[in-house]
């Protein structure tokens, strides 16, 4: 009897998505560990709320400024080496934060962490664009994106306990060591679609037939990616459609970075919840965000498979999610802590539900500029990471956290208007050469 196993596509792409999921968990724990330790750090170093806000924002400055160079580096070098350098670098910086001695050393190390994390999400997007066909891409993005909330939901109480048992220094030392180990695992195990020995031809054809961009995902960049950028390239990268998507990421990051920086302080100081309870309360919105990411991603893919246009399928979760995230300001109108946490959970669920913008970058950006476009996307989003810790720090000092929550909701509303105005028909920007088909690559669709 003929063995038909070779005719069935292997599922290596899902293993790759799981590797990204673990990487994102480490990535976001290393972003949020400062929020966990912030109260102890403020006390030990004698820092003010405003100073702490600047330390929170230090990550965002280098993270945002290095997005475009990081995306360009990714286009030339490729995902495997880029991610190894990134994970190893930010993990060393994280470990050293455990030995910081004051404002300047902590600010500098947080900035160094942002420097090395800069290429992380452009790399995630490039890997998924390579390994997944269009109809599966939103779900794959939802899977790895959910890692940021899964890790924070379940590891935040663990890190709070670790800090209580040992000291705040060990929060950074242990998370840094875990990241160093994972960087070595990544560089040993990750392979591109073309080089993977665990991927059969049927899976490769399935990926290419669905629009997977396998030709630019190798050890290094394609010749086209490595050439000098032109004014036309920059015009495409900042096309109004892509700019509208970038603005959405700014709004999403504004909400995310409130939770990554000031949320534990908001519960502990503004709402007077003790540390142990804060750890449990902090987990609830992150669990809600995880559910939002998964449900939003799979809804988007389901809409595509049911025959809805790609644009409509991506826009519906984004708009619904941004509307739900505006619920955060409702916490200003109640003193019931359970209602407050519920409203914040709904807002963060909405933020996760709207996390489909990366899939739009994959669908709109020119093929040879996906890394650079991802860098621009995260650069604009990174401005949210820079601004919200500082804005909330000043507002909390002078007026309390109420106006800060209104600010976050207002940003979400503005992003909805800009997004719907600029992003109309979803289609790839560029010439016909950017539309890679199976026939163009010498592969017959199955």
Secondary structure as the mmCIF struct_conf table of DSSP 4:
data_model
#
loop_
_struct_conf.conf_type_id
_struct_conf.id
_struct_conf.beg_label_comp_id
_struct_conf.beg_label_asym_id
_struct_conf.beg_label_seq_id
_struct_conf.end_label_comp_id
_struct_conf.end_label_asym_id
_struct_conf.end_label_seq_id
HELX_RH_3T_P HELX_RH_3T_P1 UNK A 5 UNK A 7
BEND BEND1 UNK A 8 UNK A 8
HELX_LH_PP_P HELX_LH_PP_P1 UNK A 9 UNK A 10
HELX_RH_AL_P HELX_RH_AL_P1 UNK A 12 UNK A 45
TURN_TY1_P TURN_TY1_P1 UNK A 46 UNK A 46
HELX_RH_AL_P HELX_RH_AL_P2 UNK A 49 UNK A 77
HELX_RH_AL_P HELX_RH_AL_P3 UNK A 79 UNK A 97
TURN_TY1_P TURN_TY1_P2 UNK A 98 UNK A 99
BEND BEND2 UNK A 102 UNK A 102
HELX_RH_AL_P HELX_RH_AL_P4 UNK A 103 UNK A 117
TURN_TY1_P TURN_TY1_P3 UNK A 118 UNK A 119
HELX_RH_AL_P HELX_RH_AL_P5 UNK A 120 UNK A 131
BEND BEND3 UNK A 132 UNK A 132
HELX_RH_AL_P HELX_RH_AL_P6 UNK A 134 UNK A 145
TURN_TY1_P TURN_TY1_P4 UNK A 146 UNK A 146
HELX_RH_AL_P HELX_RH_AL_P7 UNK A 147 UNK A 165
BEND BEND4 UNK A 166 UNK A 166
HELX_RH_AL_P HELX_RH_AL_P8 UNK A 168 UNK A 189
TURN_TY1_P TURN_TY1_P5 UNK A 193 UNK A 195
TURN_TY1_P TURN_TY1_P6 UNK A 197 UNK A 198
HELX_RH_AL_P HELX_RH_AL_P9 UNK A 201 UNK A 209
TURN_TY1_P TURN_TY1_P7 UNK A 210 UNK A 211
HELX_RH_3T_P HELX_RH_3T_P2 UNK A 214 UNK A 216
BEND BEND5 UNK A 218 UNK A 220
HELX_RH_AL_P HELX_RH_AL_P10 UNK A 223 UNK A 226
BEND BEND6 UNK A 227 UNK A 227
HELX_LH_PP_P HELX_LH_PP_P2 UNK A 228 UNK A 229
HELX_RH_AL_P HELX_RH_AL_P11 UNK A 231 UNK A 237
TURN_TY1_P TURN_TY1_P8 UNK A 238 UNK A 238
HELX_RH_AL_P HELX_RH_AL_P12 UNK A 240 UNK A 261
TURN_TY1_P TURN_TY1_P9 UNK A 262 UNK A 262
HELX_RH_AL_P HELX_RH_AL_P13 UNK A 263 UNK A 265
HELX_RH_PI_P HELX_RH_PI_P1 UNK A 266 UNK A 270
BEND BEND7 UNK A 271 UNK A 271
HELX_RH_AL_P HELX_RH_AL_P14 UNK A 275 UNK A 305
TURN_TY1_P TURN_TY1_P10 UNK A 306 UNK A 307
HELX_RH_AL_P HELX_RH_AL_P15 UNK A 310 UNK A 325
HELX_RH_3T_P HELX_RH_3T_P3 UNK A 326 UNK A 333
HELX_RH_AL_P HELX_RH_AL_P16 UNK A 337 UNK A 353
TURN_TY1_P TURN_TY1_P11 UNK A 354 UNK A 356
HELX_RH_AL_P HELX_RH_AL_P17 UNK A 357 UNK A 364
BEND BEND8 UNK A 365 UNK A 365
HELX_RH_3T_P HELX_RH_3T_P4 UNK A 367 UNK A 369
HELX_RH_AL_P HELX_RH_AL_P18 UNK A 370 UNK A 398
TURN_TY1_P TURN_TY1_P12 UNK A 399 UNK A 399
BEND BEND9 UNK A 401 UNK A 401
HELX_RH_AL_P HELX_RH_AL_P19 UNK A 402 UNK A 422
BEND BEND10 UNK A 425 UNK A 425
BEND BEND11 UNK A 430 UNK A 430
HELX_RH_3T_P HELX_RH_3T_P5 UNK A 432 UNK A 434
BEND BEND12 UNK A 435 UNK A 435
TURN_TY1_P TURN_TY1_P13 UNK A 438 UNK A 442
#
